[in-house]
Amino acid sequence: MNARRVASLLSVTLATAGCATTGAPPSDPWEGMNRAVFSFNEAVDRAVLKPVATGYEKVVPEFARNAIDNVFGNIGDAWSAINHLLQAKPQQALEMGLRFSVNTVFGFGGVIDIASEAGLERRTEDFGQTLGRWGLGSGPYVVLPLLGPSTLRDTAALTLDLQAQPAAFFDEPRDRYGIATLQIINTRAKLLSTTRTLDDIALDKYSLVRDGFLARRRNQVYDGNPPEEPETPDNEGTEATERK
């Protein structure tokens, strides 16, 4: 499971809860299938992820959880730097590369986030955003088993994004699964309060997550300044408009 994507998917729900709508947009032509997968993911979360994450939060001291999260974030910064470069944004690539170097060398492999204290902001990017940067539309909305909300474009991009995950750097299957599991549990633990709030306010959790995810991804692709939505139904809900 891609833990960075899990973090993004869960955190978006609270940030966009106020503006999400319940109407099915043209960007979700496979809603029936997506709702079924969404229900499966919710059941797995209730039965496994949430209880384990709750126990992790109670047992592992906060300073240890922060250190673990910093290490995972530091590895992600290197992939973000590469994607900034692929998007022809040399300044951001240099800043993220510097952030990764500072935390790796002076932060003991990223255990301590010195770069943030020095004013080097984290600017997370993935390959899905890179494809969107160069004009590839998002395509239909998709809910992936265990991974959650995505789009056709972002699903294709996962092939490379998964290769940049911490677990991918280990040869032994036992090590890979162990690191991936730790990353997922740590991420889920950070979002316990967020998902509790979402459960309290959502009348239709599926629609809320879908609309929030699509709005957030569009905002990410355009670096916080997306163009106006096309008025034609065929283009509604995508980033097919050429990036200026």
C-alpha positions in Angstrom: 0.0 0.0 0.0 1.2 3.5 -0.9 1.2 5.2 2.5 1.9 8.7 1.1 -1.2 8.3 -1.0 -3.2 7.1 2.0 -2.2 10.3 3.9 -3.3 12.5 1.1 -6.6 10.7 0.6 -7.5 10.8 4.3 -6.4 14.4 5.0 -8.2 15.8 2.0 -11.6 15.0 3.4 -11.5 17.4 6.3 -9.9 20.2 4.3 -12.6 20.1 1.6 -15.6 19.0 3.6 -17.2 22.4 3.5 -17.3 22.6 -0.3 -18.0 19.0 -1.4 -21.2 18.2 -3.2 -23.2 15.0 -3.4 -24.1 15.0 -7.1 -22.4 12.5 -9.2 -20.1 14.3 -11.7 -19.3 13.1 -15.2 -15.8 12.3 -13.9 -17.2 9.4 -11.9 -18.8 7.1 -14.6 -18.0 4.0 -12.7 -19.7 5.0 -9.5 -21.4 1.7 -8.8 -18.1 -0.2 -8.9 -16.3 2.6 -7.0 -18.8 2.6 -4.2 -18.5 -1.2 -3.8 -14.7 -0.9 -3.5 -15.1 2.1 -1.2 -17.3 0.0 1.1 -14.7 -2.8 1.1 -11.9 -0.3 2.0 -14.0 1.1 4.8 -14.6 -2.4 6.2 -10.8 -3.2 6.1 -10.1 0.1 7.9 -12.7 -0.5 10.7 -11.6 -4.1 11.2 -7.8 -3.7 10.9 -6.2 -0.4 10.2 -8.0 1.8 12.7 -7.6 -0.6 15.7 -3.9 -1.2 14.9 -3.3 2.5 14.5 -5.0 3.3 17.7 -2.9 0.8 19.6 0.3 2.2 17.9 -0.6 5.7 19.0 -1.0 4.5 22.6 2.1 2.3 22.8 4.7 4.2 20.8 5.9 7.5 22.4 5.2 10.7 20.4 8.8 11.5 19.9 9.4 8.1 18.3 6.4 8.5 16.1 7.6 11.9 14.9 11.1 10.5 14.2 9.6 7.6 12.1 7.4 10.0 10.2 10.3 12.4 9.6 12.4 9.5 8.0 9.5 8.5 5.7 8.9 12.1 4.8 12.6 12.7 4.0 12.6 9.8 1.6 9.5 11.3 -0.1 11.3 14.6 -0.4 13.9 13.0 -2.8 11.1 11.8 -5.1 9.4 15.2 -4.9 12.7 16.9 -6.0 12.8 14.5 -9.0 9.3 15.3 -10.0 9.8 19.1 -9.7 12.7 18.7 -12.1 10.6 16.6 -14.5 8.0 19.4 -14.4 10.7 22.0 -15.4 10.7 23.7 -12.0 14.4 24.0 -11.3 14.1 26.3 -8.3 11.6 24.0 -6.5 13.7 21.0 -7.4 16.8 22.6 -6.0 15.0 23.5 -2.7 13.6 20.0 -2.3 17.0 18.5 -3.1 18.6 20.8 -0.5 15.9 19.9 2.0 16.6 16.2 1.5 20.4 16.7 1.8 20.2 18.8 4.9 17.9 16.4 6.7 19.9 13.3 5.6 23.3 14.7 6.6 22.5 16.8 9.6 19.2 15.3 10.7 20.6 11.7 11.1 19.0 10.3 8.0 15.9 12.5 8.4 15.1 11.5 12.0 15.2 15.3 12.8 13.5 17.7 10.4 16.2 20.4 10.5 15.2 21.7 7.1 11.8 22.9 8.2 13.3 24.8 11.1 15.6 26.4 8.5 12.7 27.6 6.4 12.9 25.0 3.7 9.2 24.2 3.1 8.1 20.7 2.0 6.6 20.8 -1.5 5.4 17.3 -2.1 5.0 16.1 -5.8 4.3 12.7 -7.3 4.4 11.4 -10.9 0.7 11.8 -11.3 1.1 15.6 -10.8 4.0 15.5 -13.3 1.8 13.9 -15.9 -0.9 16.5 -15.2 1.7 19.3 -15.5 2.3 18.3 -19.1 -1.4 18.3 -20.0 -2.5 14.7 -19.4 -6.1 14.8 -18.2 -7.1 13.0 -15.0 -9.5 10.6 -16.7 -12.3 8.9 -14.8 -12.4 8.7 -11.0 -11.3 5.3 -9.6 -11.4 3.8 -6.1 -8.6 1.3 -5.8 -8.8 -1.6 -3.4 -6.9 -0.6 -0.2 -5.2 2.4 -1.9 -8.5 4.3 -2.1 -9.4 7.3 -4.3 -7.5 7.9 -7.5 -7.9 8.7 -11.2 -7.0 6.8 -14.3 -3.9 9.0 -14.7 -2.8 8.7 -11.1 -3.3 4.9 -11.2 -1.0 4.7 -14.2 1.5 6.9 -12.4 1.6 4.5 -9.4 3.9 2.3 -11.2 6.7 4.8 -10.7 5.5 6.3 -7.4 5.6 2.9 -5.7 9.2 2.5 -6.7 10.1 5.6 -4.7 8.5 4.3 -1.5 10.9 3.4 1.4 10.0 -0.3 1.1 11.2 -0.5 -2.4 14.8 0.0 -1.3 14.9 -3.3 0.6 15.6 -6.6 -1.1 14.2 -9.1 1.3 10.4 -9.4 1.1 10.2 -9.6 4.9 11.9 -6.2 5.2 9.8 -4.6 2.4 6.5 -5.7 4.0 7.7 -4.6 7.5 8.7 -1.1 6.3 5.5 -0.7 4.3 3.3 -1.9 7.2 5.0 0.5 9.6 4.6 3.4 7.2 0.9 2.7 6.8 0.2 2.3 10.5 2.2 5.5 11.3 0.2 7.4 8.6 -3.1 6.1 9.8 -2.3 7.0 13.4 -1.7 10.6 12.4 -5.1 10.8 10.9 -7.3 9.3 13.6 -8.8 12.6 14.7 -9.4 13.6 11.1 -11.3 10.5 10.2 -13.3 10.7 13.4 -14.4 14.2 12.4 -15.3 13.0 8.9 -17.4 10.2 10.2 -19.3 12.7 12.4 -20.1 15.3 9.6 -20.5 13.1 6.4 -24.0 12.3 5.2 -22.6 10.5 2.2 -18.9 9.8 2.9 -18.3 8.4 -0.5 -19.4 11.6 -2.3 -17.5 13.8 0.2 -14.2 11.9 -0.3 -14.7 11.8 -4.1 -15.4 15.5 -4.5 -12.7 16.5 -2.0 -10.1 14.3 -3.7 -10.8 15.5 -7.2 -10.8 19.2 -6.1 -7.5 18.7 -4.2 -5.8 16.8 -7.0 -6.7 19.5 -9.5 -5.4 22.2 -7.1 -2.1 20.2 -6.7 -1.5 19.8 -10.4 -1.9 23.5 -11.0 0.2 24.5 -7.9 -2.8 26.1 -6.2 -3.9 28.1 -9.2 -6.2 25.9 -11.3 -7.9 27.4 -14.4 -11.7 27.7 -14.4 -13.6 24.5 -14.9 -14.6 24.0 -18.6 -18.4 24.5 -19.1 -18.8 21.6 -21.5 -20.0 18.3 -19.8 -17.4 16.2 -21.7 -14.6 18.1 -20.0 -16.1 18.7 -16.5 -14.0 17.4 -13.6 -10.8 16.9 -15.4 -7.5 18.7 -15.9 -7.5 18.4 -19.7 -7.3 22.1 -20.2 -3.7 22.9 -21.3 -1.6 24.2 -18.5 -0.5 27.7 -19.3 
